[in-house]
């Protein structure tokens, strides 16, 4: 659940923020016609994203990340056009569509469509990649992950609505285009760094080798690595800009500067200011919540789980077996063991006593789906380290899905007996 909550929030935060600010900006600049043109462009971006997602899903099409190079180029070009046009044509809140403002409207609309097409297809494909352990779309595994995916979309929708209200109420008008231009410029700086990746890898006529390093390409290589390693910085810049807009609106709603003729008008102005403060507080809360999701929740969800240390056992090399006393593994908790083969490969396996049963769940500390990432115990549950799927303890020892690869054992004289030949056969899973 938390994985897709922070992933969707992180993937769409910049796009939602910039497209929302552009929608309000065009509405205040050109009126209803500007909002209509921008809305059509957003719809076109969504339809193109759905089409691309459908093609990728149905054909299993793998598009290289270098494909984004073309979108980066479009974003950079449109950013330059918007910044150039906003100075002479975007300074006054006219509400009318004129020649200069029409060009600015078209550029903003195209940029919004490009941003949606850049970020949305991957998000649309997430629900088709959920690990359901073979239990289908109505399983708890699927529904929990879908809840995180939908929760992020709902949060971003509420955030977009409050941001649009905040940008609409904020005075003076110049704060909105200033915030929008700052956000667009920030994202363009990121795109500029990503734009050079395929050039560095492929531009033979520049006499560059396929591999690149900071030292080999000076500031270009350094900037590419910076934008790759600190991509979240540009999200924090955008979050800071929107938080500042919320704070400014809240301050604006604490004082009544307009003249009034009677107590009724004063009450109306006070009610308006209370509404402004509620909008500002709600938006600031959404910004903080998104920030917490993209920091604390993400860090907790992606933190590296340390596997428990291997436990002791007895090796009988003459019989070619390993002996584990049953009393040591009968507490219902996960127990991990490890054997280093002659090829210096450490083969791990786990043992857990099944609930309400005399049987044991035994298998290699690896599965056919997630490899040798291993399993760990959390709150009495056995969980795959890689995909975070909870195992059904009663099915450990059976083949299929994310279950540990079964390993045979015998019970003899109060010991679990494992053959060395069976353990060595598991070498291929841990190379």
C-alpha positions in Angstrom: 0.0 0.0 0.0 2.6 2.5 1.1 4.8 1.7 -1.9 2.3 2.9 -4.4 1.1 5.8 -2.2 4.6 7.5 -2.3 5.4 6.4 -5.9 2.3 7.9 -7.4 2.6 11.1 -5.3 6.2 11.5 -6.3 5.5 10.7 -10.0 2.7 13.2 -10.3 3.4 16.0 -7.8 5.3 18.3 -10.3 2.8 17.7 -13.1 -0.3 18.3 -11.0 1.3 21.5 -9.5 2.4 23.0 -12.8 -0.7 22.2 -14.8 -3.0 23.5 -12.0 -1.1 26.8 -11.8 -1.2 27.1 -15.6 -4.9 26.5 -15.6 -5.5 29.3 -13.1 -3.0 31.6 -14.7 -4.6 31.3 -18.2 -8.1 31.8 -16.7 -7.1 35.0 -15.0 -5.1 36.2 -18.1 -7.5 35.3 -20.9 -10.8 34.3 -19.2 -13.0 31.3 -20.1 -11.4 30.8 -23.5 -8.0 30.2 -22.0 -9.4 27.7 -19.5 -11.2 25.9 -22.3 -8.1 25.6 -24.5 -6.0 24.4 -21.6 -8.7 21.9 -20.6 -8.7 20.5 -24.1 -4.9 20.2 -24.1 -5.1 18.4 -20.7 -7.7 16.0 -22.1 -5.5 15.3 -25.1 -2.6 14.6 -22.9 -4.6 12.1 -20.8 -6.0 10.3 -23.9 -2.4 10.0 -25.3 -1.2 8.7 -22.0 -4.0 6.1 -21.9 -3.2 5.1 -25.5 0.5 4.7 -24.7 -0.2 2.7 -21.5 -2.6 0.4 -23.4 0.0 -0.2 -26.2 2.8 -0.9 -23.6 0.5 -3.3 -21.7 -1.0 -5.2 -24.6 2.3 -5.5 -26.6 4.7 -5.6 -23.7 6.5 -2.8 -25.5 9.6 -1.7 -23.7 10.5 1.9 -24.5 14.0 3.0 -23.7 14.4 5.8 -21.1 16.1 7.7 -24.0 12.7 8.1 -25.5 12.1 10.8 -22.8 14.8 12.8 -24.5 12.3 14.0 -27.0 9.8 15.1 -24.3 12.6 16.9 -22.5 13.4 18.7 -25.7 9.7 19.8 -26.1 9.5 20.9 -22.5 12.7 22.9 -22.8 11.5 24.6 -26.0 8.1 25.4 -24.6 9.6 26.7 -21.4 11.7 29.2 -23.3 8.7 30.3 -25.3 6.5 30.7 -22.1 9.2 32.7 -20.3 9.7 35.0 -23.3 6.0 35.6 -23.8 5.0 36.0 -20.2 7.1 39.1 -19.7 5.3 41.3 -22.4 1.9 39.5 -22.5 1.3 37.8 -19.1 1.7 40.8 -16.7 -2.0 42.0 -16.7 -5.1 40.2 -15.6 -7.2 41.3 -18.5 -9.6 38.3 -18.9 -9.5 38.8 -22.7 -7.9 36.7 -25.4 -5.5 38.9 -27.4 -2.8 37.9 -30.0 0.1 37.8 -27.5 -1.9 36.2 -24.7 -3.3 33.6 -27.3 0.3 32.5 -28.1 1.1 32.3 -24.4 -2.1 30.2 -23.9 -1.2 27.8 -26.7 2.4 27.4 -25.3 1.1 26.7 -21.8 -1.5 24.3 -23.0 1.1 22.3 -25.1 3.4 22.2 -22.1 0.7 20.9 -19.9 -0.1 18.1 -22.4 3.6 17.2 -22.6 3.9 17.1 -18.8 0.9 14.8 -18.6 2.2 12.5 -21.4 5.6 12.4 -19.6 4.3 11.3 -16.2 1.0 9.6 -16.5 1.5 6.4 -18.6 3.7 4.7 -16.0 1.2 5.6 -13.2 -1.7 4.1 -15.2 0.3 0.8 -15.6 0.9 0.4 -11.8 -2.3 -1.5 -11.1 -1.4 -4.1 -13.7 1.9 -4.8 -12.0 0.7 -5.5 -8.5 1.9 -8.8 -7.1 -1.3 -10.7 -6.2 0.4 -14.1 -5.4 -1.8 -15.6 -8.1 -5.0 -14.8 -6.2 -6.5 -12.3 -8.8 -7.8 -8.8 -8.6 -10.2 -9.4 -5.7 -7.5 -10.6 -3.4 -6.3 -8.6 -0.3 -2.9 -8.4 -1.9 -4.3 -6.5 -4.9 -6.9 -4.4 -3.0 -4.3 -3.1 -0.4 -2.0 -1.9 -3.2 -4.9 -0.4 -5.1 -5.9 1.5 -2.0 -2.4 3.1 -1.9 -2.6 3.9 -5.6 -6.1 5.5 -5.4 -5.2 7.2 -2.1 -2.4 9.1 -3.8 -4.7 10.1 -6.7 -7.4 11.4 -4.3 -4.8 13.3 -2.3 -3.4 15.0 -5.4 -6.9 15.8 -6.6 -7.7 17.6 -3.4 -4.4 19.3 -3.5 -5.0 20.5 -7.0 -8.4 21.8 -6.1 -7.1 23.8 -3.1 -4.1 25.1 -5.1 -6.4 26.4 -7.8 -8.5 28.2 -5.3 -5.4 29.6 -3.6 -4.0 30.9 -6.9 -7.4 32.3 -7.9 -7.9 34.3 -4.6 -4.3 35.4 -4.2 -3.5 39.1 -4.7 -1.7 40.7 -6.4 -2.1 38.9 -9.7 1.6 39.0 -10.4 2.3 36.4 -7.7 0.7 33.6 -9.8 2.8 34.0 -13.0 5.9 34.5 -10.9 5.3 31.2 -9.0 4.4 29.5 -12.3 7.5 30.7 -14.1 9.7 29.7 -11.1 8.2 26.2 -11.1 8.6 25.8 -14.9 12.1 27.1 -14.9 13.0 24.7 -12.0 11.7 21.7 -13.9 13.4 22.9 -17.1 16.7 22.9 -15.3 16.1 19.2 -14.4 15.1 18.4 -18.0 18.3 20.1 -19.2 20.4 17.7 -17.3 18.4 14.6 -18.5 18.4 15.9 -22.1 22.1 15.2 -22.5 22.1 11.5 -21.4 21.4 10.0 -24.9 23.8 12.5 -26.5 26.6 11.5 -24.3 25.8 7.8 -24.9 25.2 7.9 -28.6 26.7 11.0 -30.2 29.7 9.4 -32.0 30.3 12.5 -34.1 31.2 14.4 -30.9 34.0 11.7 -30.4 32.6 10.7 -27.0 32.9 7.1 -25.9 29.7 5.2 -24.9 30.6 5.3 -21.2 30.6 8.7 -19.5 32.0 10.2 -16.3 32.0 13.5 -14.6 35.7 14.0 -15.4 35.3 13.1 -19.1 32.5 15.5 -19.8 33.1 18.4 -17.4 30.1 20.3 -16.4 27.8 18.4 -18.7 28.6 15.0 -17.1 28.5 16.6 -13.6 25.1 18.2 -14.3 23.7 14.9 -15.6 24.8 13.1 -12.5 23.5 15.9 -10.3 20.0 15.8 -11.8 20.0 12.0 -11.5 21.1 11.9 -7.9 19.1 14.9 -6.7 15.9 14.7 -8.7 13.8 15.1 -5.6 15.4 18.6 -5.1 13.2 19.9 -7.9 10.1 18.5 -6.2 11.0 20.2 -3.0 11.5 23.5 -4.8 8.0 23.2 -6.2 6.5 22.2 -2.9 8.2 25.2 -1.3 6.7 27.6 -3.9 3.2 26.3 -3.3 3.6 26.4 0.5 4.7 30.0 0.1 1.5 30.8 -1.9 -0.6 29.2 0.9 1.2 31.3 3.5 0.7 34.5 1.5 -3.0 33.8 1.1 -3.4 33.0 4.8 -1.7 36.4 5.6 -4.0 38.1 3.1 -7.0 36.6 4.9 -6.0 38.1 8.3 -6.6 41.7 7.4 -9.5 43.7 5.8 -8.2 46.5 3.7 -11.3 47.2 1.6 -13.6 50.0 2.6 -17.1 49.0 3.9 -20.2 51.1 4.5 -22.1 49.0 7.1 -21.8 46.0 9.5 -23.3 43.7 6.9 -20.5 44.4 4.4 -17.9 43.9 7.2 -19.4 40.5 8.1 -19.2 39.6 4.4 -15.6 40.6 4.2 -14.8 38.6 7.4 -16.5 35.6 6.0 -14.5 35.9 2.8 -11.3 36.1 4.8 -12.2 33.1 6.8 -12.7 31.1 3.6 -9.4 32.3 2.3 -7.7 31.1 5.5 -9.4 27.7 5.4 -8.3 27.3 1.8 -4.7 28.3 2.6 -4.6 26.0 5.7 -6.0 23.1 3.7 -3.5 23.5 0.9 -0.6 23.9 3.3 -1.7 20.7 5.0 -1.8 18.9 1.7 1.7 20.1 0.8 3.0 18.9 4.2 1.2 15.6 3.8 2.7 15.0 0.4 6.1 15.9 1.8 5.7 13.4 4.6 4.6 10.7 2.1 7.6 11.4 -0.1 10.1 11.4 2.8 9.1 9.6 6.0 6.7 7.1 4.4 9.1 6.4 1.5 12.1 6.0 3.8 10.2 3.6 6.0 8.9 1.6 3.0 12.3 1.4 1.3 14.5 0.8 4.3 16.8 -2.1 4.0 15.7 -5.1 6.1 18.6 -6.9 7.7 18.1 -10.7 7.6 18.5 -12.5 10.9 21.8 -14.2 11.6 22.1 -17.9 10.6 21.6 -20.4 13.5 23.8 -23.2 14.6 23.4 -26.9 13.5 25.3 -30.1 13.5 27.0 -31.6 10.4 27.4 -35.3 10.0 29.7 -35.6 7.0 29.9 -39.4 7.1 26.1 -39.6 6.7 26.0 -36.6 4.5 23.4 -34.8 6.6 22.8 -31.7 8.7 20.9 -32.1 12.0 18.7 -29.4 13.6 17.1 -30.2 16.9 13.3 -29.9 16.6 13.1 -28.2 20.0 15.1 -25.2 18.6 12.7 -24.5 15.8 9.3 -25.3 17.3 8.4 -21.9 18.6 6.5 -20.8 15.5 9.1 -18.2 14.5 11.3 -18.1 11.5 14.7 -19.7 11.8 17.4 -19.3 9.2 20.4 -21.6 8.4 23.3 -21.3 6.1 25.8 -23.7 4.6 28.9 -22.7 2.6 29.6 -25.2 -0.2 33.0 -26.2 -1.6 32.5 -23.6 -4.3 32.3 -20.9 -1.6 28.6 -20.3 -2.2 26.5 -19.7 0.9 23.2 -21.6 0.6 20.5 -20.4 3.0 17.3 -22.1 4.0 14.5 -21.3 6.5 12.4 -23.4 8.9 9.2 -22.4 10.6 6.7 -24.5 12.5 3.2 -24.3 11.0 0.5 -23.2 13.3 -1.8 -25.8 14.9 0.2 -28.5 13.2 3.2 -30.8 13.9 4.6 -30.1 10.4 7.3 -27.6 9.5 7.5 -25.2 6.6 10.9 -25.7 5.1 12.4 -24.1 2.0 15.4 -22.3 0.5 15.7 -18.7 1.5 14.8 -17.8 -2.1 12.0 -18.1 -4.5 11.5 -18.4 -8.3 9.9 -14.9 -8.5 12.1 -12.7 -6.4 15.4 -14.6 -6.4 17.5 -14.9 -3.2 16.4 -11.7 -1.6 15.3 -13.8 1.4 12.4 -13.7 3.9 12.1 -12.0 7.3 9.6 -12.1 10.2 7.5 -9.1 11.1 4.8 -9.2 13.7 4.6 -13.0 13.5 4.3 -12.9 9.7 6.8 -14.2 7.2 7.5 -11.6 4.5 9.4 -11.6 1.2 12.2 -9.0 1.5 12.0 -7.9 -2.1 8.2 -7.6 -2.9 6.9 -7.3 0.7 4.3 -10.0 0.2 3.1 -11.8 3.3 3.6 -15.6 3.1 0.9 -18.0 4.1 2.9 -20.1 6.6 0.8 -23.2 5.9 1.9 -23.1 2.2 5.7 -22.8 2.9 7.2 -25.9 1.6 4.9 -26.0 -1.4 6.0 -24.9 -4.9 4.7 -21.8 -6.6 4.4 -18.1 -6.5 6.6 -16.2 -4.0 6.8 -19.2 -1.7 10.3 -20.4 -0.7 11.6 -23.0 -3.0 10.8 -26.3 -1.3 13.6 -28.3 0.2 13.1 -32.0 1.4 13.7 -32.9 5.1 13.1 -35.8 7.4 12.3 -36.1 11.1 14.4 -38.5 13.0 15.3 -38.9 16.7 14.0 -35.4 17.6 16.0 -33.7 14.7 15.1 -32.2 11.4 17.4 -34.0 9.0 18.6 -32.3 5.8 20.7 -34.0 3.2 23.8 -32.2 2.1 23.1 -33.1 -1.5 19.8 -31.3 -1.4 21.4 -28.2 0.1 24.2 -28.2 -2.5 21.6 -28.5 -5.2 20.4 -25.1 -4.2 23.7 -23.5 -5.1 22.3 -22.2 -8.4 19.8 -19.9 -6.4 22.6 -18.1 -4.5 25.3 -17.6 -7.1 
